[in-house]
Amino acid sequence: MKNELAREITDFLIEARLDLSVDFLSIAMNTSKTSLKEIKWLFASGNRNNRYQKIVLQVGKGIAGIVWKTGRPMAVTNLKNEMNGTLEEYPIAITENLISILAIPILIDQEVMAIFLGGYRKETQLEKTKLEQLEKISTELAPKLIQFINGKDNLDELIH
């Protein structure tokens, strides 16, 4: 059941990535069993390798950590030119060679449950409609993520 649900989520991402016409689509979630948040990219489609799975972020750090902290969407047309600091502060961008990104929080009862990120490997003008599409797809995805979170022990299988 657990692996079946993880496979369903991954299959959903593959379809959503094609629908959105993005190069990379991923979900980051809190994997810590303590009150401290440890955010990891657990599911992806369009990934070049599996290095994204090794990225561990705290709230406020990296793209997922910033979106988690603010609870607001983030859209960046050119990460190198528009973000403060160096690109090393955004490991998912380096790992997946992303230039343009859209990231949104997936909320349950006003609390961030996950981060949904779409990225492009070439600079892409980000239209408001693309953000709206990402939000619409995230609402379809949320029930599967809730089901996944409720089987919390399956996070251990996924991250080890």
SETOR-260572 format. One record per atom (N, C-alpha, C, O): z, x, y; atom name; residue in three letters. Coordinates in pm, whole numbers. Layout:
BEGIN
PT       w       u       v  atome  residu
PT       Z       X       Y     CA     ALA
...
This chain:
BEGIN
PT       w       u       v  atome  residu
PT       0      82    -120      N     MET
PT       0       0       0     CA     MET
PT       0      86     127      C     MET
PT     -76      61     220      O     MET
PT      88     190     128      N     LYS
PT      99     274     247     CA     LYS
PT     -32     347     274      C     LYS
PT     -85     346     385      O     LYS
PT     -84     410     170      N     ASN
PT    -210     483     187     CA     ASN
PT    -325     387     216      C     ASN
PT    -418     421     289      O     ASN
PT    -318     267     160      N     GLU
PT    -420     166     185     CA     GLU
PT    -420     126     332      C     GLU
PT    -526     112     393      O     GLU
PT    -301     109     390      N     LEU
PT    -291      73     531     CA     LEU
PT    -341     187     620      C     LEU
PT    -412     163     718      O     LEU
PT    -306     310     585      N     ALA
PT    -355     426     661     CA     ALA
PT    -507     432     654      C     ALA
PT    -573     463     754      O     ALA
PT    -563     403     539      N     ARG
PT    -708     402     523     CA     ARG
PT    -772     290     606      C     ARG
PT    -878     309     667      O     ARG
PT    -706     173     609      N     GLU
PT    -755      61     691     CA     GLU
PT    -759      99     839      C     GLU
PT    -856      69     909      O     GLU
PT    -653     166     885      N     ILE
PT    -647     208    1025     CA     ILE
PT    -758     309    1055      C     ILE
PT    -825     299    1157      O     ILE
PT    -776     404     965      N     THR
PT    -882     504     983     CA     THR
PT   -1020     439     983      C     THR
PT   -1105     473    1066      O     THR
PT   -1043     346     891      N     ASP
PT   -1172     275     887     CA     ASP
PT   -1195     196    1016      C     ASP
PT   -1306     191    1069      O     ASP
PT   -1087     135    1066      N     PHE
PT   -1096      60    1193     CA     PHE
PT   -1137     155    1306      C     PHE
PT   -1221     120    1389      O     PHE
PT   -1078     275    1307      N     LEU
PT   -1111     373    1411     CA     LEU
PT   -1257     417    1404      C     LEU
PT   -1322     435    1507      O     LEU
PT   -1307     434    1283      N     ILE
PT   -1447     475    1267     CA     ILE
PT   -1539     371    1329      C     ILE
PT   -1630     404    1405      O     ILE
PT   -1514     245    1295      N     GLU
PT   -1594     135    1349     CA     GLU
PT   -1580     126    1502      C     GLU
PT   -1678     110    1574      O     GLU
PT   -1456     137    1550      N     ALA
PT   -1430     128    1694     CA     ALA
PT   -1496     242    1770      C     ALA
PT   -1548     222    1879      O     ALA
PT   -1494     362    1712      N     ARG
PT   -1558     477    1777     CA     ARG
PT   -1707     452    1796      C     ARG
PT   -1764     483    1901      O     ARG
PT   -1769     396    1695      N     LEU
PT   -1912     365    1705     CA     LEU
PT   -1937     254    1808      C     LEU
PT   -2033     262    1885      O     LEU
PT   -1852     152    1808      N     ASP
PT   -1866      42    1905     CA     ASP
PT   -1850      90    2049      C     ASP
PT   -1921      46    2139      O     ASP
PT   -1755     182    2069      N     LEU
PT   -1728     233    2204     CA     LEU
PT   -1824     344    2247      C     LEU
PT   -1833     377    2365      O     LEU
PT   -1896     400    2150      N     SER
PT   -1986     513    2176     CA     SER
PT   -1912     634    2233      C     SER
PT   -1961     701    2324      O     SER
PT   -1794     661    2178      N     VAL
PT   -1719     781    2216     CA     VAL
PT   -1736     884    2105      C     VAL
PT   -1771     850    1992      O     VAL
PT   -1713    1011    2138      N     ASP
PT   -1725    1117    2038     CA     ASP
PT   -1601    1128    1950      C     ASP
PT   -1609    1167    1834      O     ASP
PT   -1486    1092    2007      N     PHE
PT   -1358    1111    1937     CA     PHE
PT   -1268     994    1972      C     PHE
PT   -1262     951    2087      O     PHE
PT   -1198     943    1872      N     LEU
PT   -1104     832    1893     CA     LEU
PT    -981     862    1810      C     LEU
PT    -992     895    1691      O     LEU
PT    -863     851    1869      N     SER
PT    -742     889    1798     CA     SER
PT    -622     806    1841      C     SER
PT    -620     745    1947      O     SER
PT    -521     806    1753      N     ILE
PT    -396     737    1780     CA     ILE
PT    -282     837    1765      C     ILE
PT    -272     907    1664      O     ILE
PT    -196     842    1866      N     ALA
PT     -76     926    1861     CA     ALA
PT      45     833    1854      C     ALA
PT      49     728    1918      O     ALA
PT     144     875    1773      N     MET
PT     265     794    1757     CA     MET
PT     387     884    1753      C     MET
PT     377    1004    1727      O     MET
PT     502     824    1779      N     ASN
PT     629     895    1768     CA     ASN
PT     660     911    1619      C     ASN
PT     662     813    1545      O     ASN
PT     685    1034    1577      N     THR
PT     716    1059    1436     CA     THR
PT     861    1100    1414      C     THR
PT     902    1125    1300      O     THR
PT     938    1107    1521      N     SER
PT    1078    1149    1510     CA     SER
PT    1166    1033    1465      C     SER
PT    1148     919    1508      O     SER
PT    1261    1064    1379      N     LYS
PT    1356     962    1335     CA     LYS
PT    1479     958    1424      C     LYS
PT    1566     872    1409      O     LYS
PT    1487    1053    1519      N     THR
PT    1599    1055    1612     CA     THR
PT    1555     987    1742      C     THR
PT    1444     936    1753      O     THR
PT    1645     986    1838      N     SER
PT    1613     923    1966     CA     SER
PT    1512    1005    2047      C     SER
PT    1445     951    2135      O     SER
PT    1501    1134    2016      N     LEU
PT    1402    1217    2084     CA     LEU
PT    1263    1180    2035      C     LEU
PT    1242    1156    1916      O     LEU
PT    1170    1175    2127      N     LYS
PT    1033    1141    2090     CA     LYS
PT     958    1269    2051      C     LYS
PT     959    1368    2124      O     LYS
PT     893    1264    1937      N     GLU
PT     805    1371    1891     CA     GLU
PT     671    1304    1863      C     GLU
PT     655    1233    1764      O     GLU
PT     576    1327    1950      N     ILE
PT     449    1255    1945     CA     ILE
PT     345    1339    1873      C     ILE
PT     323    1456    1905      O     ILE
PT     281    1277    1773      N     LYS
PT     176    1345    1697     CA     LYS
PT      54    1255    1688      C     LYS
PT      64    1132    1687      O     LYS
PT     -62    1319    1680      N     TRP
PT    -187    1247    1658     CA     TRP
PT    -196    1221    1508      C     TRP
PT    -214    1315    1431      O     TRP
PT    -184    1096    1466      N     LEU
PT    -179    1064    1324     CA     LEU
PT    -313    1019    1265      C     LEU
PT    -342    1045    1149      O     LEU
PT    -393     951    1344      N     PHE
PT    -520     898    1296     CA     PHE
PT    -631     941    1390      C     PHE
PT    -611     949    1511      O     PHE
PT    -749     970    1334      N     ALA
PT    -861    1010    1419     CA     ALA
PT    -994     976    1354      C     ALA
PT   -1005     963    1232      O     ALA
PT   -1094     961    1438      N     SER
PT   -1232     944    1395     CA     SER
PT   -1319    1030    1486      C     SER
PT   -1299    1033    1607      O     SER
PT   -1415    1098    1427      N     GLY
PT   -1502    1185    1505     CA     GLY
PT   -1444    1323    1527      C     GLY
PT   -1496    1401    1606      O     GLY
PT   -1334    1353    1457      N     ASN
PT   -1269    1483    1472     CA     ASN
PT   -1356    1593    1410      C     ASN
PT   -1426    1570    1311      O     ASN
PT   -1349    1711    1470      N     ARG
PT   -1426    1826    1421     CA     ARG
PT   -1354    1899    1309      C     ARG
PT   -1417    1966    1227      O     ARG
PT   -1223    1886    1305      N     ASN
PT   -1141    1949    1201     CA     ASN
PT   -1009    1873    1198      C     ASN
PT    -995    1771    1265      O     ASN
PT    -914    1922    1122      N     ASN
PT    -784    1853    1112     CA     ASN
PT    -674    1918    1196      C     ASN
PT    -557    1886    1179      O     ASN
PT    -711    2007    1286      N     ARG
PT    -609    2074    1368     CA     ARG
PT    -533    1978    1459      C     ARG
PT    -420    2006    1498      O     ARG
PT    -594    1865    1492      N     TYR
PT    -526    1766    1577     CA     TYR
PT    -394    1723    1514      C     TYR
PT    -300    1687    1585      O     TYR
PT    -386    1726    1380      N     GLN
PT    -266    1682    1309     CA     GLN
PT    -147    1775    1333      C     GLN
PT     -32    1736    1312      O     GLN
PT    -173    1897    1376      N     LYS
PT     -65    1995    1397     CA     LYS
PT      -8    1991    1539      C     LYS
PT      92    2057    1567      O     LYS
PT     -70    1914    1626      N     ILE
PT     -24    1906    1765     CA     ILE
PT     103    1821    1771      C     ILE
PT     106    1708    1722      O     ILE
PT     208    1877    1831      N     VAL
PT     334    1806    1850     CA     VAL
PT     366    1809    1999      C     VAL
PT     372    1915    2060      O     VAL
PT     386    1690    2056      N     LEU
PT     411    1678    2199     CA     LEU
PT     544    1608    2226      C     LEU
PT     594    1532    2143      O     LEU
PT     600    1636    2340      N     GLN
PT     718    1564    2387     CA     GLN
PT     671    1467    2496      C     GLN
PT     562    1482    2550      O     GLN
PT     753    1370    2526      N     VAL
PT     720    1275    2633     CA     VAL
PT     699    1354    2762      C     VAL
PT     780    1439    2799      O     VAL
PT     589    1325    2831      N     GLY
PT     556    1393    2956     CA     GLY
PT     468    1514    2939      C     GLY
PT     423    1571    3039      O     GLY
PT     442    1557    2816      N     LYS
PT     360    1676    2790     CA     LYS
PT     230    1636    2720      C     LYS
PT     231    1553    2630      O     LYS
PT     121    1696    2763      N     GLY
PT      -9    1665    2703     CA     GLY
PT     -55    1526    2744      C     GLY
PT      18    1452    2811      O     GLY
PT    -175    1491    2704      N     ILE
PT    -231    1361    2742     CA     ILE
PT    -145    1248    2686      C     ILE
PT    -106    1157    2760      O     ILE
PT    -115    1253    2557      N     ALA
PT     -36    1146    2495     CA     ALA
PT     103    1137    2557      C     ALA
PT     153    1027    2581      O     ALA
PT     165    1251    2583      N     GLY
PT     299    1252    2641     CA     GLY
PT     303    1195    2781      C     GLY
PT     400    1128    2819      O     GLY
PT     199    1222    2860      N     ILE
PT     193    1169    2996     CA     ILE
PT     175    1018    2993      C     ILE
PT     244     945    3065      O     ILE
PT      83     971    2910      N     VAL
PT      59     826    2900     CA     VAL
PT     183     757    2845      C     VAL
PT     217     647    2887      O     VAL
PT     250     822    2749      N     TRP
PT     373     765    2691     CA     TRP
PT     479     751    2800      C     TRP
PT     543     647    2812      O     TRP
PT     496     855    2880      N     LYS
PT     599     855    2984     CA     LYS
PT     572     751    3092      C     LYS
PT     662     678    3134      O     LYS
PT     447     743    3137      N     THR
PT     414     653    3247     CA     THR
PT     390     510    3200      C     THR
PT     408     415    3276      O     THR
PT     348     495    3075      N     GLY
PT     313     362    3024     CA     GLY
PT     187     307    3089      C     GLY
PT     163     187    3087      O     GLY
PT     107     397    3146      N     ARG
PT     -15     355    3217     CA     ARG
PT    -137     426    3158      C     ARG
PT    -127     536    3103      O     ARG
PT    -253     362    3170      N     PRO
PT    -376     426    3123     CA     PRO
PT    -408     552    3202      C     PRO
PT    -364     569    3316      O     PRO
PT    -485     639    3141      N     MET
PT    -529     763    3205     CA     MET
PT    -680     776    3179      C     MET
PT    -724     765    3065      O     MET
PT    -756     799    3283      N     ALA
PT    -900     820    3271     CA     ALA
PT    -936     945    3350      C     ALA
PT    -907     954    3469      O     ALA
PT    -999    1040    3284      N     VAL
PT   -1035    1166    3349     CA     VAL
PT   -1180    1199    3313      C     VAL
PT   -1214    1212    3195      O     VAL
PT   -1264    1211    3414      N     THR
PT   -1406    1240    3392     CA     THR
PT   -1428    1386    3353      C     THR
PT   -1513    1415    3269      O     THR
PT   -1351    1478    3413      N     ASN
PT   -1364    1620    3381     CA     ASN
PT   -1226    1683    3378      C     ASN
PT   -1168    1711    3483      O     ASN
PT   -1173    1705    3259      N     LEU
PT   -1037    1757    3244     CA     LEU
PT   -1019    1892    3314      C     LEU
PT    -916    1916    3376      O     LEU
PT   -1118    1978    3306      N     LYS
PT   -1106    2112    3366     CA     LYS
PT   -1091    2104    3518      C     LYS
PT   -1014    2181    3576      O     LYS
PT   -1163    2014    3580      N     ASN
PT   -1164    2007    3727     CA     ASN
PT   -1058    1913    3785      C     ASN
PT   -1012    1935    3897      O     ASN
PT   -1020    1811    3712      N     GLU
PT    -935    1707    3770     CA     GLU
PT    -787    1717    3738      C     GLU
PT    -705    1656    3806      O     GLU
PT    -750    1793    3635      N     MET
PT    -610    1797    3595     CA     MET
PT    -541    1920    3654      C     MET
PT    -600    2028    3664      O     MET
PT    -416    1901    3691      N     ASN
PT    -336    2014    3739     CA     ASN
PT    -300    2101    3621      C     ASN
PT    -288    2053    3508      O     ASN
PT    -283    2229    3645      N     GLY
PT    -247    2319    3537     CA     GLY
PT    -369    2363    3459      C     GLY
PT    -483    2340    3499      O     GLY
PT    -343    2427    3347      N     THR
PT    -452    2478    3265     CA     THR
PT    -483    2381    3152      C     THR
PT    -403    2293    3119      O     THR
PT    -598    2398    3094      N     LEU
PT    -640    2313    2983     CA     LEU
PT    -549    2330    2861      C     LEU
PT    -541    2241    2777      O     LEU
PT    -480    2443    2852      N     GLU
PT    -387    2468    2741     CA     GLU
PT    -275    2363    2737      C     GLU
PT    -212    2344    2633      O     GLU
PT    -252    2298    2849      N     GLU
PT    -149    2194    2853     CA     GLU
PT    -195    2065    2786      C     GLU
PT    -118    1970    2771      O     GLU
PT    -322    2061    2746      N     TYR
PT    -381    1942    2683     CA     TYR
PT    -444    1984    2550      C     TYR
PT    -567    1990    2539      O     TYR
PT    -360    2012    2449      N     PRO
PT    -411    2069    2324     CA     PRO
PT    -516    1983    2252      C     PRO
PT    -604    2038    2186      O     PRO
PT    -509    1852    2263      N     ILE
PT    -609    1769    2196     CA     ILE
PT    -746    1793    2257      C     ILE
PT    -847    1790    2187      O     ILE
PT    -751    1818    2388      N     ALA
PT    -879    1846    2455     CA     ALA
PT    -938    1978    2405      C     ALA
PT   -1059    1989    2385      O     ALA
PT    -853    2077    2386      N     ILE
PT    -900    2207    2337     CA     ILE
PT    -944    2195    2191      C     ILE
PT   -1053    2238    2155      O     ILE
PT    -858    2136    2109      N     THR
PT    -886    2124    1966     CA     THR
PT   -1016    2049    1939      C     THR
PT   -1093    2087    1851      O     THR
PT   -1039    1943    2014      N     GLU
PT   -1158    1859    1991     CA     GLU
PT   -1269    1882    2093      C     GLU
PT   -1369    1811    2094      O     GLU
PT   -1250    1983    2181      N     ASN
PT   -1352    2018    2280     CA     ASN
PT   -1389    1899    2369      C     ASN
PT   -1507    1873    2394      O     ASN
PT   -1287    1827    2416      N     LEU
PT   -1310    1707    2497     CA     LEU
PT   -1318    1742    2646      C     LEU
PT   -1242    1825    2696      O     LEU
PT   -1412    1679    2714      N     ILE
PT   -1429    1698    2858     CA     ILE
PT   -1381    1575    2934      C     ILE
PT   -1307    1586    3032      O     ILE
PT   -1424    1457    2889      N     SER
PT   -1386    1330    2953     CA     SER
PT   -1300    1250    2855      C     SER
PT   -1330    1245    2736      O     SER
PT   -1192    1188    2907      N     ILE
PT   -1104    1112    2819     CA     ILE
PT   -1060     980    2883      C     ILE
PT   -1054     967    3005      O     ILE
PT   -1031     886    2797      N     LEU
PT    -964     761    2833     CA     LEU
PT    -846     750    2738      C     LEU
PT    -863     764    2617      O     LEU
PT    -727     726    2790      N     ALA
PT    -611     709    2704     CA     ALA
PT    -529     592    2755      C     ALA
PT    -506     578    2875      O     ALA
PT    -485     508    2663      N     ILE
PT    -405     392    2701     CA     ILE
PT    -283     382    2611      C     ILE
PT    -288     421    2495      O     ILE
PT    -174     328    2666      N     PRO
PT     -59     302    2580     CA     PRO
PT     -80     170    2506      C     PRO
PT    -138      76    2560      O     PRO
PT     -34     165    2383      N     ILE
PT     -30      39    2309     CA     ILE
PT     115      -5    2315      C     ILE
PT     204      62    2262      O     ILE
PT     139    -119    2379      N     LEU
PT     275    -166    2407     CA     LEU
PT     315    -280    2315      C     LEU
PT     234    -365    2278      O     LEU
PT     443    -280    2279      N     ILE
PT     506    -392    2209     CA     ILE
PT     632    -423    2287      C     ILE
PT     718    -336    2304      O     ILE
PT     646    -545    2334      N     ASP
PT     763    -584    2414     CA     ASP
PT     790    -485    2526      C     ASP
PT     904    -443    2547      O     ASP
PT     685    -448    2598      N     GLN
PT     693    -357    2713     CA     GLN
PT     737    -216    2677      C     GLN
PT     772    -138    2765      O     GLN
PT     736    -181    2549      N     GLU
PT     772     -46    2506     CA     GLU
PT     650      18    2441      C     GLU
PT     578     -46    2364      O     GLU
PT     627     147    2471      N     VAL
PT     511     216    2415     CA     VAL
PT     532     237    2265      C     VAL
PT     633     291    2221      O     VAL
PT     433     191    2188      N     MET
PT     436     205    2043     CA     MET
PT     343     319    1999      C     MET
PT     371     389    1901      O     MET
PT     233     338    2072      N     ALA
PT     134     439    2035     CA     ALA
PT      44     467    2156      C     ALA
PT      46     395    2255      O     ALA
PT     -33     574    2144      N     ILE
PT    -133     609    2245     CA     ILE
PT    -269     604    2177      C     ILE
PT    -288     657    2068      O     ILE
PT    -363     541    2243      N     PHE
PT    -499     524    2193     CA     PHE
PT    -590     605    2285      C     PHE
PT    -597     577    2404      O     PHE
PT    -658     705    2230      N     LEU
PT    -738     796    2311     CA     LEU
PT    -883     796    2266      C     LEU
PT    -913     808    2147      O     LEU
PT    -972     783    2361      N     GLY
PT   -1115     800    2337     CA     GLY
PT   -1162     918    2420      C     GLY
PT   -1123     933    2536      O     GLY
PT   -1247    1002    2361      N     GLY
PT   -1291    1119    2434     CA     GLY
PT   -1439    1149    2414      C     GLY
PT   -1501    1110    2315      O     GLY
PT   -1492    1222    2512      N     TYR
PT   -1632    1265    2510     CA     TYR
PT   -1636    1417    2517      C     TYR
PT   -1556    1479    2586      O     TYR
PT   -1730    1476    2446      N     ARG
PT   -1745    1621    2448     CA     ARG
PT   -1838    1669    2560      C     ARG
PT   -1851    1789    2583      O     ARG
PT   -1901    1575    2628      N     LYS
PT   -1980    1605    2748     CA     LYS
PT   -1923    1523    2862      C     LYS
PT   -1870    1414    2840      O     LYS
PT   -1935    1575    2983      N     GLU
PT   -1884    1500    3098     CA     GLU
PT   -1953    1364    3105      C     GLU
PT   -2076    1354    3102      O     GLU
PT   -1871    1261    3113      N     THR
PT   -1920    1123    3111     CA     THR
PT   -1853    1044    3221      C     THR
PT   -1731    1048    3236      O     THR
PT   -1932     972    3299      N     GLN
PT   -1876     884    3401     CA     GLN
PT   -1806     769    3330      C     GLN
PT   -1866     700    3247      O     GLN
PT   -1681     749    3362      N     LEU
PT   -1601     648    3293     CA     LEU
PT   -1601     518    3372      C     LEU
PT   -1546     510    3482      O     LEU
PT   -1661     419    3315      N     GLU
PT   -1669     287    3377     CA     GLU
PT   -1543     207    3345      C     GLU
PT   -1481     227    3241      O     GLU
PT   -1507     117    3435      N     LYS
PT   -1391      31    3412     CA     LYS
PT   -1410     -53    3286      C     LYS
PT   -1313     -85    3216      O     LYS
PT   -1534     -90    3257      N     THR
PT   -1561    -171    3137     CA     THR
PT   -1524     -96    3010      C     THR
PT   -1483    -158    2912      O     THR
PT   -1538      37    3009      N     LYS
PT   -1503     117    2891     CA     LYS
PT   -1352     110    2867      C     LYS
PT   -1307     100    2753      O     LYS
PT   -1275     116    2975      N     LEU
PT   -1129     104    2964     CA     LEU
PT   -1092     -35    2912      C     LEU
PT   -1003     -48    2828      O     LEU
PT   -1159    -136    2962      N     GLU
PT   -1134    -273    2916     CA     GLU
PT   -1169    -288    2768      C     GLU
PT   -1097    -357    2694      O     GLU
PT   -1278    -225    2723      N     GLN
PT   -1315    -229    2581     CA     GLN
PT   -1207    -161    2496      C     GLN
PT   -1170    -212    2391      O     GLN
PT   -1159     -47    2543      N     LEU
PT   -1054      27    2471     CA     LEU
PT    -929     -60    2459      C     LEU
PT    -867     -65    2353      O     LEU
PT    -892    -128    2568      N     GLU
PT    -775    -216    2566     CA     GLU
PT    -794    -333    2470      C     GLU
PT    -701    -371    2399      O     GLU
PT    -913    -390    2468      N     LYS
PT    -943    -502    2378     CA     LYS
PT    -931    -458    2232      C     LYS
PT    -871    -527    2150      O     LYS
PT    -987    -342    2201      N     ILE
PT    -980    -290    2065     CA     ILE
PT    -836    -258    2027      C     ILE
PT    -796    -277    1913      O     ILE
PT    -758    -209    2124      N     SER
PT    -618    -176    2094     CA     SER
PT    -537    -300    2058      C     SER
PT    -444    -292    1977      O     SER
PT    -571    -415    2117      N     THR
PT    -499    -538    2081     CA     THR
PT    -533    -581    1939      C     THR
PT    -450    -642    1871      O     THR
PT    -654    -552    1894      N     GLU
PT    -691    -580    1756     CA     GLU
PT    -621    -484    1660      C     GLU
PT    -589    -520    1546      O     GLU
PT    -599    -364    1706      N     LEU
PT    -538    -259    1625     CA     LEU
PT    -386    -272    1615      C     LEU
PT    -327    -234    1514      O     LEU
PT    -323    -324    1719      N     ALA
PT    -176    -330    1728     CA     ALA
PT    -107    -389    1605      C     ALA
PT      -9    -330    1559      O     ALA
PT    -153    -502    1548      N     PRO
PT     -84    -556    1430     CA     PRO
PT     -81    -459    1311      C     PRO
PT      18    -453    1238      O     PRO
PT    -189    -383    1292      N     LYS
PT    -191    -285    1183     CA     LYS
PT     -90    -173    1211      C     LYS
PT     -24    -125    1120      O     LYS
PT     -79    -133    1338      N     LEU
PT      16     -27    1373     CA     LEU
PT     160     -76    1358      C     LEU
PT     247       0    1314      O     LEU
PT     185    -201    1393      N     ILE
PT     319    -258    1374     CA     ILE
PT     354    -256    1226      C     ILE
PT     464    -217    1188      O     ILE
PT     261    -298    1145      N     GLN
PT     282    -298    1000     CA     GLN
PT     308    -155     951      C     GLN
PT     394    -133     866      O     GLN
PT     234     -60    1005      N     PHE
PT     250      80     968     CA     PHE
PT     388     132    1008      C     PHE
PT     455     200     931      O     PHE
PT     430      99    1131      N     ILE
PT     561     144    1180     CA     ILE
PT     674      81    1099      C     ILE
PT     773     147    1070      O     ILE
PT     659     -44    1062      N     ASN
PT     763    -111     985     CA     ASN
PT     784     -48     849      C     ASN
PT     892     -64     790      O     ASN
PT     687      21     796      N     GLY
PT     703      98     673     CA     GLY
PT     730     243     711      C     GLY
PT     661     333     664      O     GLY
PT     832     266     794      N     LYS
PT     860     394     859     CA     LYS
PT     857     514     764      C     LYS
PT     817     623     804      O     LYS
PT     899     495     639      N     ASP
PT     901     608     546     CA     ASP
PT     762     665     522      C     ASP
PT     749     780     480      O     ASP
PT     658     588     548      N     ASN
PT     523     639     527     CA     ASN
PT     484     745     629      C     ASN
PT     387     818     608      O     ASN
PT     556     755     739      N     LEU
PT     528     861     837     CA     LEU
PT     552     997     774      C     LEU
PT     478    1092     800      O     LEU
PT     655    1007     689      N     ASP
PT     683    1134     623     CA     ASP
PT     565    1179     538      C     ASP
PT     528    1296     539      O     ASP
PT     505    1086     466      N     GLU
PT     390    1119     384     CA     GLU
PT     273    1167     469      C     GLU
PT     200    1258     429      O     GLU
PT     256    1107     584      N     LEU
PT     142    1140     667     CA     LEU
PT     159    1273     739      C     LEU
PT      60    1344     761      O     LEU
PT     281    1308     776      N     ILE
PT     299    1428     859     CA     ILE
PT     340    1551     779      C     ILE
PT     348    1660     836      O     ILE
PT     364    1537     652      N     HIS
PT     402    1655     572     CA     HIS
PT     299    1685     468      C     HIS
PT     314    1780     391      O     HIS
